[in-house]
Amino acid sequence: MKKRNGRDILAATAQKKEHTHSFHLNIARWRQFRTPCTLSWSVARFLASSRPHIPEIRGIYVFTVRLEPSELPTHGMILYMGITGNKSSATLRSRFSQYLQGQRRLDERPKVLDMLLRFKGHLFFNFVPIPDPAINLEALETEFLDAVDPPINERDFSGEYGRTRRSAW
């Protein structure tokens, strides 16, 4: 094996840092997560060809990343979570389309754009239609975010958890 010099090690370190992402795993918060309705998740690859399979209804959605197919066991991570249609007429499909269009716009939120570009081909759009307007999607979103703490989300956490999250470094 060839011995590496200092510059090789620095280059390898920079590459590792570039591909390192933090995930928060809090089992206690996961166990506390409760929803006012049953969440029956559906999933589609995040590709334009999947758009017709996304329903035109309000709901919640999650972007996950996973390698598929892979020789490794099935695994992935939740990167981002959102809601649609709580205070607007937006649907899961229209939000899916906005993210597809966002890949072409460099003025989008940098972390979301980075997610869309960096994990292209390995992103999945997971969704739950929630047609019942009595279900407060914003409250559900806050509970979900506090339990899972997706690395791309920056707001909509509860006040207590959001402050804790911002102060942790």
VMD Tcl script that draws the C-alpha trace (Angstrom):
set ca {
  {0.00 0.00 0.00}
  {1.35 3.39 -1.02}
  {2.03 5.81 1.83}
  {0.00 9.02 1.55}
  {1.57 12.42 1.92}
  {0.02 15.31 3.83}
  {-1.67 16.78 0.75}
  {-3.27 13.43 -0.13}
  {-4.63 13.16 3.39}
  {-5.97 16.73 3.29}
  {-7.68 16.05 -0.05}
  {-9.21 12.83 1.28}
  {-10.33 14.66 4.44}
  {-11.97 17.43 2.39}
  {-13.78 14.83 0.30}
  {-15.02 13.02 3.44}
  {-16.26 16.30 4.93}
  {-18.05 17.14 1.68}
  {-19.97 13.86 1.85}
  {-20.66 13.86 5.59}
  {-24.16 14.70 6.78}
  {-25.47 14.72 10.33}
  {-28.61 12.92 11.39}
  {-30.24 13.26 14.78}
  {-31.39 9.94 16.26}
  {-33.47 10.37 19.42}
  {-35.32 7.16 20.24}
  {-37.22 8.76 23.15}
  {-38.70 11.44 20.84}
  {-39.56 8.81 18.21}
  {-41.48 6.80 20.79}
  {-43.42 9.89 21.93}
  {-44.60 10.73 18.40}
  {-48.39 10.43 18.09}
  {-50.66 11.40 15.21}
  {-54.34 12.33 15.13}
  {-54.81 9.96 12.18}
  {-53.30 6.83 10.71}
  {-50.39 7.57 8.41}
  {-50.46 5.21 5.43}
  {-47.34 6.10 3.50}
  {-46.90 5.77 -0.25}
  {-43.61 6.33 -2.01}
  {-42.44 7.33 -5.48}
  {-38.99 7.94 -6.88}
  {-38.40 11.66 -7.19}
  {-38.47 11.74 -10.99}
  {-40.68 13.65 -13.42}
  {-42.13 10.33 -14.59}
  {-43.55 9.77 -11.07}
  {-45.60 12.99 -11.11}
  {-48.86 11.38 -12.40}
  {-48.77 8.94 -9.47}
  {-48.82 11.70 -6.86}
  {-52.40 12.53 -5.76}
  {-53.98 15.94 -6.11}
  {-54.93 16.23 -2.46}
  {-53.56 17.87 0.69}
  {-51.21 15.96 2.95}
  {-47.74 15.51 4.32}
  {-44.60 14.48 2.48}
  {-41.07 13.42 3.26}
  {-37.96 13.25 1.10}
  {-35.79 10.23 1.84}
  {-32.51 9.15 0.33}
  {-31.59 5.54 -0.24}
  {-29.52 3.50 -2.64}
  {-31.76 1.30 -4.69}
  {-30.96 -1.15 -6.09}
  {-27.97 -1.93 -3.93}
  {-25.99 -4.88 -2.68}
  {-26.37 -3.37 0.79}
  {-29.38 -4.03 3.04}
  {-32.31 -1.67 2.46}
  {-31.68 1.51 4.40}
  {-32.17 5.24 4.03}
  {-32.61 8.49 5.89}
  {-35.33 11.10 6.18}
  {-33.89 14.35 4.84}
  {-36.82 16.77 4.71}
  {-40.48 16.94 5.71}
  {-43.29 19.27 4.66}
  {-47.02 19.74 4.41}
  {-49.27 21.03 1.69}
  {-52.83 22.26 1.55}
  {-53.29 23.31 5.17}
  {-53.89 26.99 4.37}
  {-53.83 26.89 0.59}
  {-55.20 24.89 -2.31}
  {-51.80 23.31 -2.95}
  {-51.75 19.53 -3.36}
  {-49.13 16.85 -2.96}
  {-48.78 16.75 -6.75}
  {-48.39 20.53 -7.10}
  {-45.76 20.55 -4.34}
  {-43.94 17.62 -6.01}
  {-43.95 19.65 -9.25}
  {-42.58 22.73 -7.47}
  {-39.61 20.70 -6.23}
  {-39.02 19.34 -9.73}
  {-38.96 22.92 -11.04}
  {-36.77 23.97 -8.10}
  {-33.96 21.79 -9.44}
  {-33.60 24.25 -12.31}
  {-33.66 27.38 -10.13}
  {-30.48 28.34 -8.35}
  {-32.26 30.94 -6.21}
  {-34.14 28.33 -4.16}
  {-33.35 27.61 -0.51}
  {-29.73 26.43 -0.60}
  {-30.14 23.36 1.63}
  {-33.19 22.13 -0.31}
  {-31.48 22.76 -3.64}
  {-28.37 20.95 -2.42}
  {-30.52 17.97 -1.40}
  {-32.25 17.86 -4.80}
  {-28.97 18.01 -6.70}
  {-26.62 16.02 -4.45}
  {-28.92 13.01 -4.09}
  {-30.42 13.11 -7.59}
  {-31.43 9.61 -8.63}
  {-31.56 8.41 -5.02}
  {-34.37 10.62 -3.69}
  {-37.81 9.28 -2.87}
  {-40.98 11.29 -2.29}
  {-42.96 9.65 0.52}
  {-46.46 10.97 1.09}
  {-49.69 10.58 3.03}
  {-52.90 12.11 1.65}
  {-54.90 13.68 4.48}
  {-58.20 14.89 3.04}
  {-59.84 15.63 6.41}
  {-59.67 19.43 6.90}
  {-60.18 18.90 10.65}
  {-56.63 17.49 10.85}
  {-54.29 20.39 11.55}
  {-51.32 19.67 9.29}
  {-49.19 22.37 10.91}
  {-49.50 20.72 14.32}
  {-48.73 17.32 12.78}
  {-45.70 18.80 11.01}
  {-44.34 20.27 14.24}
  {-44.73 16.96 16.09}
  {-43.07 15.07 13.23}
  {-40.17 17.51 12.97}
  {-39.53 17.44 16.72}
  {-39.50 13.61 16.68}
  {-37.34 13.07 13.59}
  {-35.31 16.31 13.21}
  {-34.61 16.03 9.46}
  {-31.29 17.72 8.60}
  {-32.65 19.88 5.75}
  {-35.58 21.41 7.67}
  {-34.76 24.74 9.30}
  {-38.08 25.95 10.70}
  {-41.53 24.79 11.91}
  {-40.13 22.98 14.96}
  {-41.82 23.66 18.30}
  {-40.53 26.72 20.13}
  {-38.76 24.65 22.78}
  {-37.17 22.16 20.41}
  {-36.34 24.81 17.80}
  {-34.39 26.85 20.36}
  {-32.57 23.73 21.54}
  {-31.77 22.74 17.96}
  {-30.42 26.20 17.06}
  {-28.25 26.37 20.18}
  {-26.75 22.89 19.73}
  {-23.48 22.99 17.89}
}
mol new
graphics top color blue
foreach p $ca { graphics top sphere $p radius 0.5 }
foreach p [lrange $ca 0 end-1] q [lrange $ca 1 end] { graphics top cylinder $p $q radius 0.2 }
display resetview
